Amino acid sequence: MKRIVLGLIVIAVLASVACQKQEKTIALDTQEKKQSYVFGMNIAQQLKSSDEALDLEALIQGLRDHYTGAPEKMTEAEINQVMQAYRNSQQQRMGEKAKQMEQLASQNKAEEEAFLKDNGAKEGVKTTATGLQYKVLTAGTGDTPKATDTVKVHYRGTFIDGKEFDSSYKSNTPAQFPLNGVIPGWTEGLQLMKVGSKFQFFIPFRLAYGEQGRSPIPPSKMLIFEVELLEIVK
């Protein structure tokens, strides 16, 4: 009989504890107990982060019945019916999420287009052939990195609305990376700088994380960076 596995079988440990409906301190005095405790914590974290509507008591009952070989409380036909309804709801949810992401991407693209059009006309802002916009905040006098170089920088990244999503200044720890290992907007932009300079980059989503985005970057999201080139690492 086919089953949907909601977690590792060690979830039975979590279920057993929850089923007691009372607090009980277990001495973690063996490797087996310690391992089981960690597995239980991991499974609990997975369940809590899931957006599935779960009844804990029914979940525990299903685990106990199957694990102990007790008579099942649903027929094969009933199980298949439940699982088909679950699959249908999952497909509907995925479709709704995809539609929301498409709407968000479309909104971000429109926002980017309007911003770049206005920003590109501002004094001091230059636009490259790829669509990258930049502004020199401080002119450096050192060497200029190549795409194959590794650089050390301080930076601050924000969205158009000014919300900060990343910064090396917060930890006071410069970032170090090869120029050919970052987003295209950085690869291109850093090669316009000299050591000691500070630029502001306005990076279209095509030169950032694309239409898919990457947490915490939404899909088709334009990014703004202030970047200070500290060193070309040899």
GROMACS elastic network, one bead per residue, 0.5 to 0.9 nm:
[ bonds ]
;  ai    aj funct       b0    kb
    1    76     6  0.79458   500
    3    79     6  0.89237   500
    4    83     6  0.83738   500
    5     8     6  0.73487   500
    5     9     6  0.83448   500
    6     9     6  0.88079   500
    6    11     6  0.88473   500
    6    47     6  0.86253   500
    7    10     6  0.78984   500
    7    11     6  0.65122   500
    7    43     6  0.66786   500
    7    46     6  0.82809   500
    7    47     6  0.85162   500
    8    11     6  0.58591   500
    8    12     6  0.85334   500
    8    39     6  0.84909   500
    8    43     6  0.74974   500
    9    12     6  0.60964   500
    9    13     6  0.84883   500
    9    63     6  0.88121   500
   10    13     6  0.56001   500
   10    14     6  0.75234   500
   10    36     6  0.71234   500
   10    39     6  0.66637   500
   10    40     6  0.69002   500
   10    43     6  0.82125   500
   11    14     6  0.51161   500
   11    15     6  0.61866   500
   11    16     6  0.85946   500
   11    39     6  0.75718   500
   11    40     6  0.60698   500
   11    43     6  0.62945   500
   11    44     6  0.81337   500
   11    63     6  0.84303   500
   12    16     6  0.59648   500
   12    17     6  0.85584   500
   12    40     6  0.84261   500
   12    60     6  0.78288   500
   12    63     6  0.65715   500
   12    64     6  0.75789   500
   12    67     6  0.81713   500
   13    16     6  0.52450   500
   13    17     6  0.64336   500
   13    18     6  0.87386   500
   13    36     6  0.70794   500
   13    37     6  0.79854   500
   13    39     6  0.84968   500
   13    40     6  0.63780   500
   14    17     6  0.52952   500
   14    18     6  0.61964   500
   14    19     6  0.85616   500
   14    37     6  0.84249   500
   14    39     6  0.87233   500
   14    40     6  0.53507   500
   14    41     6  0.80998   500
   14    43     6  0.79426   500
   14    44     6  0.74879   500
   14    60     6  0.88405   500
   15    18     6  0.51062   500
   15    19     6  0.59493   500
   15    20     6  0.87766   500
   15    40     6  0.89535   500
   15    56     6  0.83946   500
   15    57     6  0.87028   500
   15    59     6  0.80174   500
   15    60     6  0.52775   500
   15    61     6  0.86346   500
   15    63     6  0.75573   500
   15    64     6  0.81655   500
   16    19     6  0.51685   500
   16    20     6  0.66740   500
   16    60     6  0.75740   500
   16    64     6  0.83072   500
   17    20     6  0.55759   500
   17    21     6  0.75317   500
   17    22     6  0.81300   500
   17    23     6  0.82955   500
   17    24     6  0.78831   500
   18    21     6  0.56449   500
   18    22     6  0.76318   500
   18    23     6  0.87448   500
   18    56     6  0.84601   500
   18    57     6  0.85169   500
   18    60     6  0.80467   500
   19    22     6  0.82310   500
   19    57     6  0.74270   500
   19    60     6  0.69745   500
   19    61     6  0.88018   500
   20    23     6  0.79639   500
   20    24     6  0.85814   500
   26    29     6  0.87196   500
   26    33     6  0.85309   500
   27    30     6  0.84013   500
   27    33     6  0.80257   500
   27    34     6  0.89764   500
   28    31     6  0.77861   500
   28    32     6  0.84924   500
   28    33     6  0.54241   500
   28    34     6  0.53959   500
   28    37     6  0.79627   500
   29    32     6  0.85585   500
   29    33     6  0.68208   500
   29    34     6  0.72956   500
   30    33     6  0.52904   500
   30    34     6  0.62450   500
   30    35     6  0.85739   500
   31    34     6  0.50555   500
   31    35     6  0.59616   500
   31    36     6  0.84066   500
   32    35     6  0.51671   500
   32    36     6  0.60333   500
   32    37     6  0.85373   500
   33    36     6  0.50046   500
   33    37     6  0.60366   500
   33    38     6  0.86308   500
   34    37     6  0.50947   500
   34    38     6  0.63128   500
   34    39     6  0.86578   500
   35    38     6  0.52182   500
   35    39     6  0.61941   500
   35    40     6  0.85867   500
   36    39     6  0.50498   500
   36    40     6  0.60927   500
   36    41     6  0.86614   500
   37    40     6  0.50352   500
   37    41     6  0.62759   500
   37    42     6  0.87127   500
   38    41     6  0.50766   500
   38    42     6  0.62471   500
   38    43     6  0.86628   500
   39    42     6  0.51102   500
   39    43     6  0.61689   500
   39    44     6  0.85451   500
   40    43     6  0.51776   500
   40    44     6  0.60608   500
   40    45     6  0.85419   500
   41    44     6  0.51141   500
   41    45     6  0.61621   500
   41    46     6  0.87108   500
   42    45     6  0.51074   500
   42    46     6  0.63336   500
   42    47     6  0.87684   500
   43    46     6  0.50436   500
   43    47     6  0.62345   500
   43    48     6  0.86240   500
   44    47     6  0.51135   500
   44    48     6  0.61015   500
   44    49     6  0.85568   500
   45    48     6  0.51733   500
   45    49     6  0.61250   500
   45    50     6  0.85813   500
   46    49     6  0.52471   500
   46    50     6  0.62026   500
   47    50     6  0.51494   500
   47    51     6  0.82812   500
   47    52     6  0.82216   500
   47    54     6  0.87672   500
   48    51     6  0.78010   500
   49    52     6  0.88702   500
   50    53     6  0.84162   500
   51    54     6  0.88935   500
   54    57     6  0.88928   500
   54    58     6  0.81098   500
   54    59     6  0.72823   500
   55    58     6  0.54131   500
   55    59     6  0.61070   500
   55    60     6  0.86798   500
   56    60     6  0.61104   500
   56    61     6  0.85578   500
   57    60     6  0.51065   500
   57    61     6  0.61489   500
   57    62     6  0.86741   500
   58    62     6  0.61767   500
   58    63     6  0.86044   500
   59    62     6  0.52358   500
   59    63     6  0.62900   500
   59    64     6  0.86730   500
   60    63     6  0.50898   500
   60    64     6  0.60849   500
   60    65     6  0.85564   500
   61    64     6  0.51236   500
   61    65     6  0.60296   500
   61    66     6  0.85267   500
   62    65     6  0.52577   500
   62    66     6  0.61529   500
   62    67     6  0.83281   500
   62    72     6  0.80294   500
   62    73     6  0.85264   500
   63    66     6  0.54284   500
   63    67     6  0.58169   500
   63    68     6  0.83365   500
   64    67     6  0.50936   500
   64    68     6  0.58008   500
   64    69     6  0.80229   500
   64    70     6  0.77031   500
   65    68     6  0.54481   500
   65    69     6  0.56751   500
   65    71     6  0.66346   500
   65    72     6  0.64118   500
   65    73     6  0.85410   500
   66    69     6  0.51588   500
   66    70     6  0.64275   500
   66    71     6  0.81489   500
   66    72     6  0.73550   500
   67    70     6  0.78690   500
   69    72     6  0.82532   500
   72    75     6  0.74612   500
   74    77     6  0.80917   500
   74    78     6  0.59304   500
   74    79     6  0.63748   500
   75    78     6  0.51084   500
   75    79     6  0.62052   500
   75    80     6  0.86406   500
   76    79     6  0.51120   500
   76    80     6  0.62089   500
   76    81     6  0.86081   500
   77    80     6  0.51471   500
   77    81     6  0.61532   500
   77    82     6  0.86866   500
   78    81     6  0.50190   500
   78    82     6  0.62078   500
   78    83     6  0.86335   500
   79    82     6  0.51580   500
   79    83     6  0.61981   500
   79    84     6  0.85977   500
   80    83     6  0.51416   500
   80    84     6  0.60694   500
   80    85     6  0.85905   500
   81    84     6  0.51900   500
   81    85     6  0.62772   500
   81    86     6  0.86333   500
   82    85     6  0.51952   500
   82    86     6  0.62145   500
   82    87     6  0.87676   500
   83    87     6  0.61623   500
   83    88     6  0.85490   500
   84    87     6  0.50844   500
   84    88     6  0.61549   500
   84    89     6  0.86350   500
   85    88     6  0.50775   500
   85    89     6  0.62159   500
   85    90     6  0.86176   500
   86    89     6  0.51871   500
   86    90     6  0.61869   500
   86    91     6  0.87103   500
   87    90     6  0.50402   500
   87    91     6  0.62224   500
   87    92     6  0.86370   500
   88    91     6  0.52063   500
   88    92     6  0.62598   500
   88    93     6  0.86238   500
   89    92     6  0.50594   500
   89    93     6  0.60574   500
   89    94     6  0.85545   500
   90    93     6  0.50416   500
   90    94     6  0.60964   500
   90    95     6  0.85404   500
   91    94     6  0.51180   500
   91    95     6  0.61490   500
   91    96     6  0.86554   500
   92    95     6  0.50990   500
   92    96     6  0.62348   500
   92    97     6  0.86246   500
   93    96     6  0.51302   500
   93    97     6  0.61290   500
   93    98     6  0.85760   500
   94    97     6  0.50487   500
   94    98     6  0.60812   500
   94    99     6  0.85800   500
   95    98     6  0.51222   500
   95    99     6  0.62332   500
   95   100     6  0.86860   500
   96    99     6  0.51055   500
   96   100     6  0.62530   500
   96   101     6  0.86922   500
   97   100     6  0.50627   500
   97   101     6  0.61979   500
   97   102     6  0.86370   500
   98   101     6  0.50790   500
   98   102     6  0.61954   500
   98   103     6  0.86755   500
   99   102     6  0.50870   500
   99   103     6  0.62635   500
   99   104     6  0.86490   500
  100   103     6  0.51219   500
  100   104     6  0.61685   500
  100   105     6  0.85885   500
  101   104     6  0.50135   500
  101   105     6  0.60402   500
  101   106     6  0.85158   500
  101   218     6  0.87572   500
  101   219     6  0.72921   500
  102   105     6  0.50963   500
  102   106     6  0.61254   500
  102   107     6  0.85701   500
  102   219     6  0.84785   500
  103   106     6  0.51250   500
  103   107     6  0.61788   500
  103   108     6  0.86353   500
  104   107     6  0.50693   500
  104   108     6  0.61279   500
  104   109     6  0.86152   500
  104   218     6  0.81042   500
  104   219     6  0.72214   500
  104   220     6  0.82265   500
  105   108     6  0.50606   500
  105   109     6  0.61481   500
  105   110     6  0.86752   500
  105   211     6  0.69779   500
  105   212     6  0.86189   500
  105   218     6  0.78111   500
  105   219     6  0.53387   500
  105   220     6  0.51421   500
  105   221     6  0.73937   500
  106   109     6  0.51616   500
  106   110     6  0.63190   500
  106   111     6  0.86372   500
  106   220     6  0.77516   500
  107   110     6  0.52479   500
  107   111     6  0.61875   500
  107   112     6  0.86326   500
  107   220     6  0.87714   500
  108   111     6  0.50167   500
  108   112     6  0.60719   500
  108   113     6  0.86131   500
  108   205     6  0.89348   500
  108   218     6  0.85654   500
  108   219     6  0.76794   500
  108   220     6  0.59226   500
  108   221     6  0.56425   500
  108   222     6  0.74788   500
  109   112     6  0.50567   500
  109   113     6  0.61549   500
  109   114     6  0.86970   500
  109   204     6  0.89446   500
  109   205     6  0.80562   500
  109   220     6  0.61536   500
  109   221     6  0.71371   500
  109   222     6  0.79921   500
  110   113     6  0.51733   500
  110   114     6  0.63210   500
  110   115     6  0.85970   500
  111   114     6  0.53835   500
  111   115     6  0.61504   500
  111   116     6  0.86717   500
  111   160     6  0.84542   500
  111   221     6  0.89080   500
  111   222     6  0.85699   500
  112   115     6  0.50902   500
  112   116     6  0.60159   500
  112   117     6  0.84305   500
  112   160     6  0.81546   500
  112   204     6  0.70504   500
  112   205     6  0.81907   500
  112   220     6  0.88121   500
  112   221     6  0.75779   500
  112   222     6  0.60340   500
  113   116     6  0.54151   500
  113   117     6  0.61538   500
  113   118     6  0.87119   500
  113   204     6  0.87534   500
  114   117     6  0.53115   500
  114   118     6  0.63743   500
  114   119     6  0.85257   500
  115   118     6  0.53206   500
  115   119     6  0.58268   500
  115   120     6  0.83109   500
  115   160     6  0.79670   500
  116   120     6  0.56260   500
  116   121     6  0.85376   500
  116   131     6  0.88709   500
  116   133     6  0.78927   500
  116   202     6  0.79249   500
  116   204     6  0.82959   500
  117   120     6  0.54705   500
  117   121     6  0.69316   500
  118   121     6  0.56575   500
  118   122     6  0.70898   500
  119   122     6  0.53611   500
  119   123     6  0.87794   500
  119   125     6  0.71896   500
  119   133     6  0.83810   500
  119   202     6  0.88432   500
  120   123     6  0.82628   500
  120   124     6  0.89130   500
  120   125     6  0.58600   500
  120   126     6  0.66451   500
  120   127     6  0.66789   500
  120   133     6  0.70144   500
  120   134     6  0.89519   500
  121   124     6  0.87510   500
  121   125     6  0.71641   500
  121   126     6  0.85931   500
  122   125     6  0.57833   500
  122   126     6  0.87076   500
  123   126     6  0.85501   500
  123   135     6  0.89379   500
  124   134     6  0.83167   500
  124   135     6  0.57794   500
  124   136     6  0.72578   500
  125   133     6  0.65299   500
  125   134     6  0.55815   500
  125   136     6  0.78922   500
  126   132     6  0.82520   500
  126   133     6  0.54692   500
  126   134     6  0.54625   500
  126   135     6  0.64064   500
  127   130     6  0.79969   500
  127   131     6  0.58991   500
  127   132     6  0.56016   500
  127   134     6  0.65989   500
  128   131     6  0.53575   500
  128   132     6  0.53466   500
  128   133     6  0.63877   500
  128   134     6  0.83539   500
  129   132     6  0.73949   500
  130   133     6  0.89288   500
  130   185     6  0.89578   500
  130   207     6  0.82949   500
  131   203     6  0.78990   500
  131   204     6  0.70260   500
  131   207     6  0.84630   500
  132   185     6  0.66285   500
  132   188     6  0.83096   500
  132   189     6  0.77561   500
  132   201     6  0.73530   500
  132   202     6  0.62939   500
  132   203     6  0.54577   500
  132   204     6  0.65689   500
  132   207     6  0.76233   500
  133   189     6  0.87826   500
  133   200     6  0.83788   500
  133   201     6  0.59109   500
  133   203     6  0.65948   500
  133   204     6  0.84132   500
  134   189     6  0.77102   500
  134   199     6  0.67203   500
  134   200     6  0.54453   500
  134   202     6  0.59410   500
  134   203     6  0.84088   500
  135   198     6  0.88561   500
  135   199     6  0.56489   500
  135   200     6  0.50955   500
  135   201     6  0.66430   500
  135   202     6  0.85469   500
  136   139     6  0.64763   500
  136   193     6  0.87507   500
  136   197     6  0.77799   500
  136   198     6  0.64323   500
  136   200     6  0.64647   500
  136   201     6  0.89474   500
  137   197     6  0.75246   500
  137   198     6  0.53639   500
  137   199     6  0.52148   500
  137   200     6  0.67803   500
  137   226     6  0.87751   500
  138   196     6  0.78162   500
  138   197     6  0.50037   500
  138   199     6  0.67521   500
  138   228     6  0.86694   500
  139   193     6  0.81387   500
  139   194     6  0.74969   500
  139   195     6  0.88132   500
  139   196     6  0.70840   500
  139   198     6  0.66402   500
  139   199     6  0.82352   500
  140   143     6  0.86287   500
  140   193     6  0.74464   500
  140   194     6  0.51749   500
  140   195     6  0.55607   500
  140   198     6  0.74241   500
  140   229     6  0.85318   500
  141   144     6  0.89895   500
  141   194     6  0.59625   500
  141   195     6  0.63787   500
  141   196     6  0.64045   500
  141   197     6  0.74118   500
  142   193     6  0.88444   500
  142   194     6  0.50779   500
  142   196     6  0.62979   500
  142   197     6  0.82630   500
  142   231     6  0.87976   500
  143   193     6  0.82587   500
  143   194     6  0.51657   500
  143   195     6  0.55890   500
  143   196     6  0.89061   500
  143   231     6  0.88322   500
  143   232     6  0.78540   500
  144   190     6  0.80692   500
  144   191     6  0.61485   500
  144   192     6  0.70846   500
  144   193     6  0.58068   500
  144   195     6  0.64794   500
  144   232     6  0.81129   500
  145   148     6  0.80217   500
  145   149     6  0.59715   500
  145   150     6  0.79576   500
  145   151     6  0.74819   500
  145   179     6  0.83792   500
  145   190     6  0.70303   500
  145   191     6  0.54339   500
  145   192     6  0.82153   500
  145   193     6  0.75343   500
  145   194     6  0.73315   500
  145   195     6  0.81885   500
  145   232     6  0.64188   500
  146   149     6  0.53007   500
  146   150     6  0.85167   500
  146   179     6  0.76139   500
  146   187     6  0.88369   500
  146   190     6  0.84569   500
  146   191     6  0.60064   500
  147   150     6  0.82365   500
  147   178     6  0.77235   500
  147   179     6  0.51766   500
  147   180     6  0.55454   500
  147   187     6  0.64286   500
  147   188     6  0.79293   500
  147   190     6  0.85619   500
  147   191     6  0.69979   500
  148   178     6  0.67199   500
  148   179     6  0.62021   500
  148   180     6  0.61054   500
  149   177     6  0.85854   500
  149   178     6  0.57480   500
  149   179     6  0.60028   500
  149   180     6  0.78972   500
  149   232     6  0.69016   500
  149   233     6  0.71610   500
  149   234     6  0.74687   500
  150   176     6  0.69224   500
  150   177     6  0.53648   500
  150   179     6  0.58913   500
  150   180     6  0.85186   500
  150   231     6  0.87340   500
  150   232     6  0.60472   500
  150   233     6  0.52832   500
  150   234     6  0.70800   500
  151   175     6  0.81480   500
  151   176     6  0.55829   500
  151   177     6  0.57568   500
  151   178     6  0.62774   500
  151   179     6  0.69607   500
  151   190     6  0.88046   500
  151   229     6  0.74598   500
  151   230     6  0.76494   500
  151   231     6  0.57701   500
  151   233     6  0.53315   500
  151   234     6  0.85553   500
  152   174     6  0.62556   500
  152   175     6  0.55717   500
  152   177     6  0.68242   500
  152   228     6  0.87239   500
  152   229     6  0.64749   500
  152   230     6  0.55472   500
  152   231     6  0.50882   500
  152   232     6  0.63027   500
  152   233     6  0.67697   500
  153   168     6  0.83590   500
  153   174     6  0.53715   500
  153   175     6  0.53646   500
  153   176     6  0.64673   500
  153   177     6  0.87046   500
  153   227     6  0.67027   500
  153   228     6  0.54704   500
  153   230     6  0.51738   500
  153   231     6  0.69984   500
  153   232     6  0.89971   500
  154   167     6  0.77979   500
  154   168     6  0.55954   500
  154   169     6  0.64234   500
  154   172     6  0.83228   500
  154   173     6  0.76528   500
  154   175     6  0.62676   500
  154   176     6  0.89831   500
  154   226     6  0.82657   500
  154   227     6  0.58855   500
  154   228     6  0.51282   500
  154   229     6  0.68437   500
  154   230     6  0.72184   500
  155   166     6  0.81544   500
  155   167     6  0.56761   500
  155   168     6  0.55665   500
  155   169     6  0.67423   500
  155   174     6  0.78754   500
  155   175     6  0.79863   500
  155   225     6  0.66615   500
  155   226     6  0.54306   500
  155   228     6  0.61766   500
  155   229     6  0.87418   500
  156   164     6  0.73623   500
  156   165     6  0.81236   500
  156   166     6  0.59738   500
  156   168     6  0.65160   500
  156   169     6  0.70495   500
  156   170     6  0.89315   500
  156   224     6  0.82840   500
  156   225     6  0.55515   500
  156   226     6  0.52834   500
  156   227     6  0.67418   500
  157   162     6  0.89569   500
  157   163     6  0.84646   500
  157   164     6  0.57707   500
  157   165     6  0.58672   500
  157   166     6  0.51521   500
  157   167     6  0.60745   500
  157   223     6  0.69398   500
  157   224     6  0.57043   500
  157   226     6  0.66474   500
  157   227     6  0.86455   500
  158   161     6  0.76987   500
  158   162     6  0.54446   500
  158   163     6  0.52353   500
  158   165     6  0.56540   500
  158   166     6  0.71996   500
  158   167     6  0.88386   500
  158   223     6  0.61954   500
  158   224     6  0.52451   500
  158   225     6  0.63790   500
  158   226     6  0.87174   500
  159   162     6  0.53320   500
  159   163     6  0.54522   500
  159   164     6  0.66114   500
  159   165     6  0.75049   500
  159   221     6  0.78946   500
  159   222     6  0.68017   500
  159   223     6  0.52925   500
  159   224     6  0.59388   500
  159   225     6  0.87427   500
  160   163     6  0.74261   500
  160   222     6  0.72570   500
  160   223     6  0.69772   500
  160   224     6  0.68972   500
  161   164     6  0.89460   500
  162   224     6  0.86287   500
  164   167     6  0.75798   500
  165   216     6  0.71850   500
  165   217     6  0.80887   500
  166   170     6  0.87080   500
  167   170     6  0.58457   500
  167   171     6  0.78419   500
  167   172     6  0.89528   500
  168   171     6  0.57709   500
  168   172     6  0.59794   500
  168   173     6  0.56727   500
  168   174     6  0.57300   500
  168   175     6  0.66005   500
  169   173     6  0.66202   500
  169   174     6  0.74118   500
  170   173     6  0.78357   500
  171   174     6  0.83670   500
  174   230     6  0.83666   500
  176   233     6  0.83164   500
  177   180     6  0.85508   500
  177   181     6  0.70376   500
  177   182     6  0.76964   500
  178   181     6  0.53689   500
  178   182     6  0.73072   500
  178   187     6  0.88304   500
  179   182     6  0.59946   500
  179   183     6  0.86316   500
  179   184     6  0.89140   500
  179   186     6  0.73162   500
  179   187     6  0.51298   500
  179   188     6  0.85175   500
  179   190     6  0.77209   500
  179   191     6  0.86082   500
  180   183     6  0.81640   500
  180   184     6  0.81142   500
  180   186     6  0.89370   500
  180   187     6  0.61055   500
  181   184     6  0.87653   500
  181   187     6  0.79463   500
  182   185     6  0.82326   500
  182   186     6  0.63968   500
  182   187     6  0.63935   500
  182   208     6  0.89900   500
  183   186     6  0.55215   500
  183   187     6  0.64224   500
  183   188     6  0.88618   500
  183   207     6  0.64470   500
  183   208     6  0.53564   500
  183   209     6  0.70227   500
  184   188     6  0.60762   500
  184   189     6  0.82734   500
  184   206     6  0.84267   500
  184   208     6  0.63954   500
  184   209     6  0.89692   500
  185   188     6  0.53331   500
  185   189     6  0.58081   500
  185   190     6  0.84043   500
  185   201     6  0.80648   500
  185   202     6  0.85293   500
  185   203     6  0.58282   500
  185   204     6  0.79078   500
  185   206     6  0.85826   500
  185   208     6  0.60660   500
  186   190     6  0.57617   500
  186   191     6  0.83812   500
  186   201     6  0.83402   500
  186   203     6  0.83675   500
  186   207     6  0.82428   500
  186   208     6  0.82456   500
  187   190     6  0.57846   500
  187   191     6  0.67208   500
  188   191     6  0.55420   500
  188   192     6  0.70708   500
  189   192     6  0.53772   500
  189   193     6  0.71191   500
  189   199     6  0.86007   500
  189   201     6  0.72082   500
  190   193     6  0.52852   500
  190   194     6  0.81591   500
  190   199     6  0.87424   500
  190   227     6  0.84105   500
  190   229     6  0.76969   500
  191   194     6  0.78677   500
  193   196     6  0.84219   500
  193   197     6  0.63231   500
  193   198     6  0.77668   500
  193   199     6  0.75381   500
  193   228     6  0.89594   500
  193   229     6  0.72353   500
  194   197     6  0.56680   500
  194   198     6  0.86691   500
  194   229     6  0.70361   500
  195   198     6  0.86582   500
  195   228     6  0.81968   500
  195   229     6  0.51734   500
  195   230     6  0.57118   500
  195   231     6  0.58775   500
  195   232     6  0.72940   500
  196   228     6  0.69881   500
  196   229     6  0.56685   500
  196   230     6  0.57308   500
  196   231     6  0.77619   500
  197   227     6  0.83556   500
  197   228     6  0.59057   500
  197   229     6  0.58100   500
  197   230     6  0.78776   500
  198   226     6  0.70385   500
  198   227     6  0.55308   500
  198   229     6  0.64036   500
  199   225     6  0.80772   500
  199   226     6  0.57823   500
  199   227     6  0.54039   500
  199   228     6  0.65679   500
  199   229     6  0.85049   500
  200   224     6  0.71651   500
  200   225     6  0.55849   500
  200   227     6  0.62759   500
  200   228     6  0.88981   500
  201   223     6  0.80350   500
  201   224     6  0.55829   500
  201   225     6  0.50619   500
  201   226     6  0.63542   500
  201   227     6  0.76411   500
  202   222     6  0.74072   500
  202   223     6  0.60916   500
  202   225     6  0.66820   500
  203   206     6  0.80356   500
  203   207     6  0.61164   500
  203   208     6  0.63767   500
  203   222     6  0.57393   500
  203   223     6  0.51646   500
  203   224     6  0.60824   500
  203   225     6  0.79188   500
  204   207     6  0.54850   500
  204   208     6  0.63908   500
  204   210     6  0.86329   500
  204   220     6  0.83161   500
  204   221     6  0.74001   500
  204   223     6  0.66950   500
  204   224     6  0.88620   500
  205   209     6  0.59640   500
  205   210     6  0.50785   500
  205   211     6  0.71014   500
  205   213     6  0.83711   500
  205   219     6  0.81179   500
  205   220     6  0.50743   500
  205   221     6  0.50987   500
  205   223     6  0.71108   500
  206   209     6  0.67775   500
  206   211     6  0.74296   500
  206   220     6  0.74497   500
  206   221     6  0.87304   500
  206   222     6  0.82776   500
  207   210     6  0.69010   500
  207   222     6  0.86226   500
  208   213     6  0.82474   500
  208   220     6  0.85235   500
  208   221     6  0.78782   500
  208   222     6  0.71667   500
  208   223     6  0.71595   500
  209   212     6  0.68227   500
  209   214     6  0.64953   500
  209   217     6  0.74867   500
  209   218     6  0.86582   500
  209   219     6  0.75804   500
  209   220     6  0.72749   500
  209   221     6  0.75580   500
  209   222     6  0.86675   500
  210   213     6  0.56692   500
  210   214     6  0.87416   500
  210   219     6  0.67400   500
  210   220     6  0.54704   500
  210   221     6  0.75296   500
  211   218     6  0.84945   500
  211   221     6  0.77210   500
  212   217     6  0.89116   500
  212   218     6  0.74837   500
  212   220     6  0.66901   500
  213   216     6  0.80255   500
  213   217     6  0.52817   500
  213   218     6  0.50245   500
  213   220     6  0.62913   500
  213   221     6  0.70723   500
  214   218     6  0.65236   500
  214   219     6  0.73827   500
  215   218     6  0.68602   500
  217   220     6  0.85714   500
  217   221     6  0.67304   500
  217   223     6  0.87448   500
  218   221     6  0.56621   500
  229   232     6  0.80399   500
